[in-house]
Amino acid sequence: MMKKLAAMTCVLSMALSGMAMADSVTIGVFEPASGDNGAGGKQEVLGMQYANTVQPTVEIDGKEYDVVLNIVDNESSTDKATSAATAAAEGASVVLGSYGSAVSIAAGDIFKSAGIGAIGVTCTNPQVTEGNDNYFRICFLDPFQGTVLANYANEAIGAKKAYVLTKLGDDYSAGLGHYFSAAFKDLGGEVIEETFPPETADFTSYITTAKNEGVDVIMAPTSTEAAQLIIEAASTQGVTVPLLAGDTWDSNVILSAAEGKDIEVFVTTFYQEGADEKFDTGIKEYINGDSTALANNGGDDTIAAVSAMGYDAYFVALECLKNAGSTAPADVLAAIPATTYDGVTGHIEFGENGDAVRSEAVVKKANNETGEWEFVATQGVSK
């Protein structure tokens, strides 16, 4: 009898072991969970995590795999980017990220040396993919976004003079500011440009300069941390001209900063809540049903565009795996260029330099009474 029990225990142990050793495929996630871009990074990852609950498995060459996310915090730091990228790529078939162009640029050679494909989600600076056949992205680029913002300022706001404030040493901030300025000047506008150093906590003098110059619009492509201080300084000084920014300002952090203030905030971004009802309902239920997810989304269920982009990026990665018919990084890398996907943020395909083919951006405005984003327009570039 004891021998029979032992045999049964052995069989059960082997079965359980087999269950534990189910085939899996790993997607590396190279994103900030701390530092200047931590708030946005958490929201971007949130979209991937939700997508993983929607479809936790993928069939590759007739075999089903559990999908595992290997999430690594790059701390919003170019100094930490290489070690974080190495950790994210370890054992992965493909990597997603990052929120923040500077860390993406810094990690590029790591992914290239590892022979693994990286798919940027919202890193918009052109340098991310330039000269790197391993880096792709699903977002529009800053030359496009900057031109869209300039066109909106000129056409919708009627601005003739702009104040552009960027962060010194920040590739995203400097890049988007540059492209906006160039496009605005091409439209006949005048630009006043200033930079602020890292760790700046008081933006009073910068806002004073903008007021004294008599500008029609203030363009400030910065992190959400700096954005809150800029909004506060502008409100305190009674600024009446609109504040413009790119995708980094598309956050409930900005909504909270602007709420109750007599100030206008416009952003260009990737997604507007309400564009896909099924996605909106599902991710809100996910956020509200998990205390960590709720905290990572800033304490409410407002849908950030970066979450929608993170969601789409996850499914793009699954399509790449299916198209590759393999989990080998080299095979997945080879499959990325021809992969297409229709996501909640629109049709996704890769064009020149591995960049996404995008022709429009969403423009929305902060409603300072309701604390919500209002859809304004879908804006392209004037011919």
C-alpha positions in Angstrom: 0.0 0.0 0.0 2.8 2.4 0.9 4.5 1.6 -2.4 1.3 2.5 -4.3 0.9 5.8 -2.4 4.5 6.6 -3.1 4.0 5.9 -6.8 0.9 8.0 -6.9 2.7 10.9 -5.1 5.5 10.6 -7.7 3.1 10.7 -10.6 1.3 13.7 -9.1 4.6 15.5 -8.4 5.6 15.0 -12.0 2.3 16.2 -13.3 2.5 19.3 -11.1 6.0 19.9 -12.3 4.9 19.6 -15.9 2.2 22.2 -15.2 4.8 24.5 -13.7 7.1 24.1 -16.6 4.6 25.2 -19.2 6.1 26.8 -22.3 6.5 30.5 -22.0 7.8 33.4 -24.1 9.2 36.6 -22.5 8.6 40.1 -23.6 11.1 42.5 -22.0 9.7 45.8 -20.8 12.3 48.7 -20.6 10.4 51.5 -18.9 10.8 54.1 -16.1 8.9 53.5 -12.8 10.9 56.2 -11.0 12.6 59.5 -11.8 11.3 62.4 -13.9 9.4 60.1 -16.2 8.2 57.6 -13.7 4.6 58.6 -13.7 4.3 58.3 -17.5 6.3 55.1 -17.5 4.0 53.4 -15.0 1.0 54.4 -17.1 2.6 53.0 -20.3 3.4 49.7 -18.6 -0.2 49.6 -17.2 -1.4 49.3 -20.8 0.9 46.3 -21.4 -0.1 44.7 -18.1 -3.8 45.1 -19.0 -3.2 43.7 -22.5 -1.5 40.7 -20.9 -4.6 39.9 -18.9 -6.7 40.2 -22.0 -4.5 37.8 -24.0 -2.0 36.0 -21.7 -1.0 33.4 -24.3 0.1 33.4 -27.9 0.2 30.6 -30.5 3.6 30.4 -32.2 4.1 27.9 -35.0 1.1 25.8 -33.8 2.2 25.8 -30.1 0.7 27.8 -27.3 3.0 29.9 -25.0 2.3 31.8 -21.8 3.4 35.4 -22.2 5.6 36.7 -19.4 6.5 40.4 -19.0 10.0 41.1 -17.7 9.6 44.6 -16.4 12.7 46.6 -15.6 12.9 50.1 -14.3 15.3 52.3 -16.2 14.8 55.1 -13.6 14.4 57.7 -16.3 18.2 57.8 -16.3 20.6 57.6 -19.2 23.2 56.4 -16.7 21.1 53.5 -15.7 19.7 52.8 -19.2 22.4 50.4 -20.3 22.1 48.1 -17.3 18.3 48.2 -17.4 18.3 47.4 -21.1 20.6 44.5 -20.5 18.3 43.2 -17.8 15.1 43.7 -19.9 16.6 41.8 -22.8 17.8 38.9 -20.7 15.8 35.8 -21.8 13.4 37.9 -23.9 12.3 37.4 -27.5 11.6 41.1 -28.0 11.7 44.3 -25.9 9.1 47.1 -25.5 10.0 50.7 -24.4 10.8 53.2 -23.4 8.7 56.2 -22.3 11.3 58.9 -22.7 13.6 59.2 -25.8 16.8 59.9 -23.9 16.9 56.5 -22.2 15.8 54.8 -25.4 18.7 56.4 -27.3 21.1 55.5 -24.5 20.0 51.8 -24.7 20.1 51.5 -28.4 23.5 49.9 -28.7 22.6 47.4 -26.0 19.7 46.0 -28.0 21.8 46.1 -31.1 24.7 44.1 -29.5 22.2 41.6 -28.0 20.7 41.0 -31.5 17.2 41.6 -30.1 14.5 43.8 -31.5 13.2 46.7 -29.5 9.8 48.4 -30.2 9.5 51.9 -28.8 6.1 52.9 -27.6 6.1 56.6 -27.2 9.8 57.6 -27.6 9.4 60.2 -30.3 12.9 61.6 -30.9 14.3 60.7 -34.4 17.6 59.5 -32.9 16.0 56.5 -31.3 15.9 54.6 -34.5 18.5 56.4 -36.6 21.4 54.1 -37.5 19.9 51.2 -35.5 18.3 48.4 -37.4 17.2 46.8 -34.1 15.0 49.7 -32.9 11.5 50.3 -34.2 8.6 52.3 -32.8 4.8 52.6 -33.0 4.5 56.3 -32.2 4.7 59.4 -34.4 8.0 61.4 -34.3 8.9 64.8 -32.9 9.4 66.4 -36.3 5.8 65.5 -37.1 4.5 66.3 -33.6 6.3 69.7 -33.5 4.9 70.6 -36.9 1.4 69.6 -35.8 1.7 71.8 -32.7 3.0 74.7 -34.8 0.2 74.3 -37.3 -2.4 74.2 -34.5 -0.9 77.3 -32.8 -0.9 79.2 -36.1 -4.2 78.1 -37.5 -6.5 77.4 -34.5 -5.1 79.8 -32.0 -3.9 82.5 -34.5 -0.6 82.8 -32.7 2.1 85.0 -34.3 4.7 85.0 -31.4 5.6 81.9 -29.3 7.7 81.3 -26.2 9.4 77.9 -26.2 10.8 76.6 -22.9 12.8 73.4 -22.9 14.9 71.4 -20.4 18.7 71.6 -20.8 20.2 68.2 -21.7 16.8 66.5 -22.3 16.7 65.0 -25.9 12.9 64.8 -26.0 12.4 68.4 -24.7 15.1 70.0 -26.8 14.1 68.0 -29.9 10.4 68.7 -29.8 11.0 72.4 -28.9 13.4 72.7 -31.9 10.9 71.1 -34.4 8.1 73.3 -33.1 10.2 76.5 -33.4 11.4 75.6 -36.9 7.9 74.9 -38.1 6.4 78.0 -36.4 9.0 80.2 -38.0 8.3 78.6 -41.4 4.7 79.7 -41.0 5.9 83.3 -40.5 5.9 83.3 -36.7 8.4 84.7 -34.2 9.9 82.5 -31.5 11.5 83.4 -28.1 13.5 80.4 -26.8 14.8 79.6 -23.3 16.1 76.5 -21.5 16.0 75.6 -17.9 18.5 73.4 -16.0 17.7 70.1 -14.4 16.2 70.2 -10.9 14.6 73.6 -11.5 11.8 74.1 -9.0 10.8 77.7 -9.6 9.6 78.8 -13.1 8.5 82.3 -12.2 11.3 84.1 -14.1 10.6 82.1 -17.2 6.9 82.9 -17.2 7.8 86.5 -16.5 9.9 86.6 -19.6 7.1 85.1 -21.7 4.6 87.7 -20.4 7.0 90.6 -20.9 7.7 89.4 -24.5 3.9 89.6 -25.2 3.7 86.1 -26.7 0.5 84.5 -28.0 1.3 81.0 -26.9 3.7 79.2 -24.5 5.2 75.9 -25.7 6.7 73.8 -23.0 7.6 70.2 -24.0 8.7 68.9 -20.5 8.2 66.1 -18.0 5.0 66.0 -16.0 7.0 67.0 -12.9 8.2 70.3 -14.5 4.8 70.8 -16.1 3.0 71.0 -12.8 5.4 73.8 -11.7 5.0 75.6 -15.0 1.2 75.5 -14.8 1.3 76.8 -11.2 3.7 79.7 -12.1 1.6 80.6 -15.2 -1.6 80.6 -13.1 -0.1 82.6 -10.3 1.1 85.3 -12.8 -2.3 85.4 -14.5 -1.1 84.1 -17.8 -4.0 84.3 -20.3 -2.3 82.8 -23.4 -2.6 79.0 -24.0 0.0 76.6 -22.9 1.0 74.0 -25.5 2.9 70.7 -25.0 3.4 67.3 -26.6 2.5 63.8 -25.4 4.2 63.9 -22.1 1.6 66.4 -20.8 -1.2 63.9 -21.6 -1.6 62.8 -18.0 -4.1 63.1 -15.1 -1.2 64.7 -13.3 -1.6 67.7 -15.6 -5.4 67.6 -15.3 -5.0 67.9 -11.5 -2.5 70.7 -11.8 -4.8 72.7 -14.1 -8.1 72.0 -12.3 -9.7 75.1 -10.9 -7.2 77.4 -12.6 -8.0 80.1 -15.2 -5.6 78.8 -17.7 -5.7 76.9 -21.0 -3.7 73.7 -21.6 -3.6 72.0 -25.0 -1.6 68.8 -25.9 -1.0 66.7 -28.9 -1.2 63.0 -28.2 -2.0 59.5 -29.4 -5.4 58.6 -28.1 -8.6 60.2 -26.7 -10.8 58.4 -24.2 -14.0 57.4 -26.0 -12.3 56.3 -29.2 -12.7 52.6 -28.4 -15.5 51.8 -26.0 -14.4 48.2 -25.4 -10.9 49.1 -24.5 -12.0 52.0 -22.3 -14.4 49.9 -20.4 -12.0 47.0 -19.9 -9.0 49.0 -18.8 -11.1 51.1 -16.4 -12.4 47.9 -14.8 -8.8 46.6 -14.6 -7.5 49.9 -13.0 -10.4 50.1 -10.5 -10.1 46.4 -9.6 -6.4 46.6 -8.6 -5.1 48.9 -6.0 -1.5 48.9 -7.4 -2.8 49.6 -10.9 -5.0 52.5 -9.5 -1.9 54.0 -7.7 0.2 53.6 -10.9 -2.4 55.5 -12.8 -2.3 58.5 -10.5 -5.2 57.5 -8.3 -8.1 57.6 -10.7 -9.2 55.8 -13.9 -8.5 58.5 -16.4 -7.1 56.8 -19.5 -3.7 58.1 -20.5 -2.8 57.9 -24.2 0.4 56.2 -23.3 -1.6 53.3 -21.7 -3.4 52.9 -25.0 -0.1 52.9 -26.8 1.3 50.3 -24.3 -1.7 48.1 -24.9 -1.2 48.3 -28.7 2.6 47.7 -28.3 1.9 44.4 -26.5 -0.3 43.1 -29.3 2.2 44.3 -31.9 4.8 42.2 -30.1 2.4 39.2 -30.2 1.9 39.7 -34.0 5.7 39.8 -34.4 6.1 36.5 -32.5 3.3 34.9 -34.6 4.8 36.1 -37.9 8.3 34.9 -36.9 7.0 31.4 -36.1 9.7 31.3 -33.4 10.7 32.7 -30.1 14.3 33.2 -31.1 15.2 37.0 -30.9 16.8 37.0 -34.3 13.7 35.5 -36.0 11.4 37.9 -34.2 13.7 40.8 -35.2 13.5 39.7 -38.8 9.7 39.6 -38.6 9.1 43.1 -37.2 9.4 45.3 -40.4 6.6 43.5 -42.2 4.3 43.3 -39.2 1.1 45.3 -39.2 -1.6 45.7 -36.6 -4.9 47.6 -36.2 -5.0 48.8 -32.7 -7.0 51.1 -30.5 -4.7 54.0 -31.5 -5.1 53.2 -35.2 -3.3 51.3 -37.9 0.3 50.4 -37.1 2.9 49.6 -39.7 6.6 50.3 -39.9 8.1 52.5 -42.6 11.5 54.1 -43.1 14.1 53.5 -40.3 11.6 51.3 -38.5 9.4 54.3 -37.7 5.7 54.1 -37.6 3.6 55.5 -40.5 1.4 58.1 -38.7 -0.2 61.1 -40.4 -2.4 62.6 -37.6 -2.2 63.4 -33.9 -5.0 64.0 -31.4 -5.3 67.5 -30.0 -7.1 67.8 -26.6 -7.7 70.4 -24.0 -7.8 70.2 -20.2 -11.2 71.0 -18.8 -10.4 72.9 -15.7 -13.9 72.5 -14.2 -14.4 68.7 -14.7 -10.7 67.7 -14.5 -11.1 65.7 -17.7 -9.6 65.9 -21.2 -11.8 67.3 -24.0 -11.3 66.2 -27.6 -10.5 69.3 -29.8 -9.4 68.0 -33.2 -7.5 65.4 -35.2 -4.6 67.5 -36.5 -2.3 66.8 -39.4 0.3 68.9 -41.1 -0.6 71.6 -43.6 0.7 71.0 -47.1 
